[in-house]
Amino acid sequence: MSRKPKKEVKVKRTTLVLPYDLWEELKIESIKKNKTMSQIIAQKLRLLKALEGKISTTEDPLSF
């Protein structure tokens, strides 16, 4: 019985500095969805990238 090798996903480890309230929201969401915080953050960044240019803002949405 041979198994198919899993597709290797290339990742890069990084450190984020977040305001406590944002970290707390992400932690709660990750527990509710049974996903890692990294998965939640990556998903949100992909969504933001997809929406980029479609929504015009004058304020930096990533500033804190």
LUMVO-331642 format. One line per field, with one value per residue: residue number from 1; residue in one letter; x, y, z negated of N, C-alpha, C in turn. Coordinates in Angstrom, 2 decimals. Atoms other than C-alpha are relative to their C-alpha. Layout:
BEGIN
domi <- c(NUM / ...)
voba <- c(A / ...)
neast <- c(X / ...)
nnorth <- c(Y / ...)
nup <- c(Z / ...)
caeast <- c(X / ...)
canorth <- c(Y / ...)
caup <- c(Z / ...)
ceast <- c(X / ...)
cnorth <- c(Y / ...)
cup <- c(Z / ...)
***
This chain:
BEGIN
domi <- c(1 / 2 / 3 / 4 / 5 / 6 / 7 / 8 / 9 / 10 / 11 / 12 / 13 / 14 / 15 / 16 / 17 / 18 / 19 / 20 / 21 / 22 / 23 / 24 / 25 / 26 / 27 / 28 / 29 / 30 / 31 / 32 / 33 / 34 / 35 / 36 / 37 / 38 / 39 / 40 / 41 / 42 / 43 / 44 / 45 / 46 / 47 / 48 / 49 / 50 / 51 / 52 / 53 / 54 / 55 / 56 / 57 / 58 / 59 / 60 / 61 / 62 / 63 / 64)
voba <- c(M / S / R / K / P / K / K / E / V / K / V / K / R / T / T / L / V / L / P / Y / D / L / W / E / E / L / K / I / E / S / I / K / K / N / K / T / M / S / Q / I / I / A / Q / K / L / R / L / L / K / A / L / E / G / K / I / S / T / T / E / D / P / L / S / F)
neast <- c(0.84 / -0.82 / 0.73 / -0.41 / -0.70 / 0.75 / -0.53 / -0.75 / 0.31 / -1.13 / 0.40 / -1.07 / 0.31 / -0.22 / 0.52 / 0.88 / 0.30 / 1.40 / 0.66 / 0.55 / 1.40 / 0.03 / -0.52 / 1.05 / 1.05 / -0.52 / -0.11 / 1.37 / 0.44 / -0.72 / 0.56 / 1.34 / -0.08 / -0.95 / -1.11 / -1.09 / 0.03 / -0.68 / 0.97 / 0.97 / -0.68 / -0.26 / 1.30 / 0.39 / -0.90 / 0.39 / 1.24 / -0.37 / -0.68 / 1.03 / 0.83 / -0.86 / 0.33 / 1.45 / 0.52 / -0.89 / -0.08 / -1.07 / -0.68 / -0.69 / 0.77 / -0.89 / -0.63 / 0.56)
nnorth <- c(-1.18 / -1.21 / -1.24 / -1.15 / -0.99 / -1.23 / -1.16 / -0.83 / -1.42 / -0.79 / -1.02 / -0.79 / -0.38 / -1.42 / -0.47 / -1.16 / -0.74 / -0.39 / -0.53 / 1.11 / 0.26 / 0.70 / 1.34 / 0.71 / 0.33 / 1.06 / 1.21 / 0.51 / 0.50 / 1.23 / 1.07 / 0.31 / 0.63 / 1.11 / -0.26 / -0.72 / -1.45 / -0.20 / 0.26 / -1.09 / -1.21 / 0.19 / -0.11 / -1.40 / -0.73 / 0.33 / -0.72 / -1.40 / -0.13 / 0.13 / -1.21 / -1.16 / -0.76 / -0.07 / -0.90 / -1.16 / -0.55 / -0.97 / 0.39 / 1.27 / 0.95 / 0.82 / -0.79 / 0.18)
nup <- c(0.00 / -0.02 / 0.26 / -0.80 / 0.83 / 0.20 / -0.70 / 0.94 / -0.09 / 0.44 / 0.97 / 0.62 / 1.38 / 0.25 / 1.28 / -0.10 / 1.22 / -0.14 / 1.20 / 0.79 / -0.34 / -1.28 / 0.27 / 0.72 / -0.98 / -0.85 / 0.81 / 0.17 / -1.31 / -0.32 / 0.83 / -0.50 / -1.32 / 0.10 / -0.91 / 0.65 / -0.24 / -1.29 / -1.07 / 0.03 / -0.50 / -1.43 / -0.68 / 0.01 / -0.90 / -1.39 / -0.25 / -0.14 / -1.29 / -1.04 / 0.03 / -0.22 / -1.19 / -0.18 / 1.03 / 0.14 / 1.35 / 0.19 / 1.24 / -0.08 / 0.80 / 0.83 / 1.05 / 1.36)
caeast <- c(0.00 / 1.71 / 0.64 / 0.65 / 3.20 / 1.58 / 1.98 / 4.64 / 3.58 / 6.40 / 6.07 / 8.15 / 8.18 / 7.84 / 7.06 / 4.17 / 3.65 / -0.09 / -2.18 / -3.50 / -7.16 / -6.48 / -4.41 / -7.27 / -9.85 / -7.64 / -7.05 / -10.79 / -11.53 / -8.83 / -10.29 / -13.85 / -12.80 / -10.29 / -7.54 / -4.16 / -3.70 / -1.32 / -4.08 / -6.52 / -4.01 / -3.02 / -6.70 / -7.37 / -4.30 / -5.38 / -8.85 / -7.34 / -5.12 / -8.17 / -10.07 / -7.10 / -7.96 / -11.70 / -12.19 / -10.75 / -9.58 / -7.59 / -6.66 / -4.12 / -6.22 / -3.13 / -2.13 / -2.58)
canorth <- c(0.00 / 3.18 / 6.58 / 9.69 / 12.17 / 15.25 / 18.42 / 20.44 / 24.02 / 26.48 / 28.72 / 31.38 / 31.88 / 35.49 / 37.50 / 39.93 / 42.64 / 43.15 / 45.28 / 43.08 / 43.50 / 42.36 / 39.41 / 38.45 / 38.58 / 36.42 / 33.93 / 33.58 / 33.19 / 30.55 / 28.54 / 28.79 / 27.75 / 25.15 / 26.72 / 28.12 / 31.85 / 31.63 / 30.14 / 32.87 / 35.66 / 34.19 / 33.90 / 37.51 / 38.76 / 36.89 / 38.44 / 41.90 / 41.36 / 40.31 / 43.42 / 45.73 / 48.46 / 47.75 / 49.80 / 53.31 / 54.45 / 57.45 / 55.88 / 53.09 / 50.07 / 48.41 / 51.30 / 50.94)
caup <- c(0.00 / 1.10 / -0.10 / 2.00 / 0.74 / -0.75 / 1.25 / -0.52 / -1.22 / -1.43 / -4.49 / -6.22 / -9.97 / -11.09 / -14.20 / -14.46 / -17.05 / -17.56 / -19.87 / -22.68 / -21.69 / -18.12 / -19.34 / -21.67 / -18.85 / -16.64 / -19.44 / -20.11 / -16.39 / -16.02 / -18.90 / -17.57 / -14.05 / -15.29 / -13.17 / -14.04 / -14.39 / -11.43 / -9.27 / -10.34 / -9.66 / -6.27 / -5.29 / -6.29 / -4.41 / -1.27 / -1.56 / -2.04 / 1.00 / 3.08 / 1.99 / 2.49 / 4.93 / 4.79 / 1.63 / 1.46 / -1.97 / -3.08 / -6.43 / -6.70 / -7.82 / -9.33 / -11.58 / -15.33)
ceast <- c(0.88 / -0.89 / 0.51 / 0.74 / -0.84 / 0.68 / 0.66 / -0.31 / 1.18 / -0.50 / 1.24 / -0.46 / 0.34 / -0.59 / -0.84 / -0.13 / -1.39 / -0.49 / -0.72 / -1.43 / -0.14 / 0.49 / -1.09 / -1.13 / 0.45 / 0.08 / -1.37 / -0.51 / 0.69 / -0.52 / -1.37 / 0.03 / 0.93 / 1.10 / 1.10 / -0.14 / 0.68 / -0.95 / -1.01 / 0.62 / 0.26 / -1.29 / -0.43 / 0.89 / -0.33 / -1.29 / 0.29 / 0.67 / -1.01 / -0.85 / 0.80 / -0.35 / -1.50 / -0.64 / 1.01 / -0.06 / 1.11 / 0.80 / 0.66 / -0.72 / 0.88 / 0.68 / -0.68 / 0.73)
cnorth <- c(1.25 / 1.23 / 1.09 / 0.97 / 1.27 / 1.13 / 0.91 / 1.47 / 0.76 / 1.12 / 0.72 / 0.41 / 1.48 / 0.36 / 1.24 / 0.65 / 0.56 / 0.67 / -1.15 / -0.33 / -0.76 / -1.44 / -0.85 / -0.43 / -1.15 / -1.32 / -0.65 / -0.60 / -1.31 / -1.19 / -0.42 / -0.77 / -1.21 / 0.10 / 0.70 / 1.49 / 0.32 / -0.21 / 1.14 / 1.26 / -0.12 / 0.15 / 1.46 / 0.84 / -0.29 / 0.74 / 1.49 / 0.25 / -0.05 / 1.27 / 1.27 / 0.70 / 0.12 / 0.96 / 1.12 / 0.52 / 1.02 / -0.33 / -1.35 / -1.02 / -0.85 / 0.80 / -0.27 / 0.87)
cup <- c(0.00 / -0.21 / 0.93 / -0.90 / -0.10 / 0.75 / -1.04 / 0.25 / -0.56 / -0.91 / -0.52 / -1.38 / -0.18 / -1.35 / 0.25 / -1.36 / 0.20 / -1.27 / -0.70 / 0.41 / 1.32 / -0.17 / -0.66 / 0.94 / 0.90 / -0.75 / -0.18 / 1.31 / 0.34 / -0.82 / 0.52 / 1.31 / 0.01 / 1.05 / -0.77 / 0.27 / 1.33 / 1.17 / 0.10 / 0.60 / 1.50 / 0.81 / 0.10 / 0.93 / 1.46 / 0.39 / 0.22 / 1.35 / 1.16 / 0.09 / 0.31 / 1.31 / 0.24 / -0.99 / -0.19 / -1.43 / -0.08 / -1.25 / 0.19 / -0.89 / -0.91 / -1.09 / -1.33 / -0.97)
***
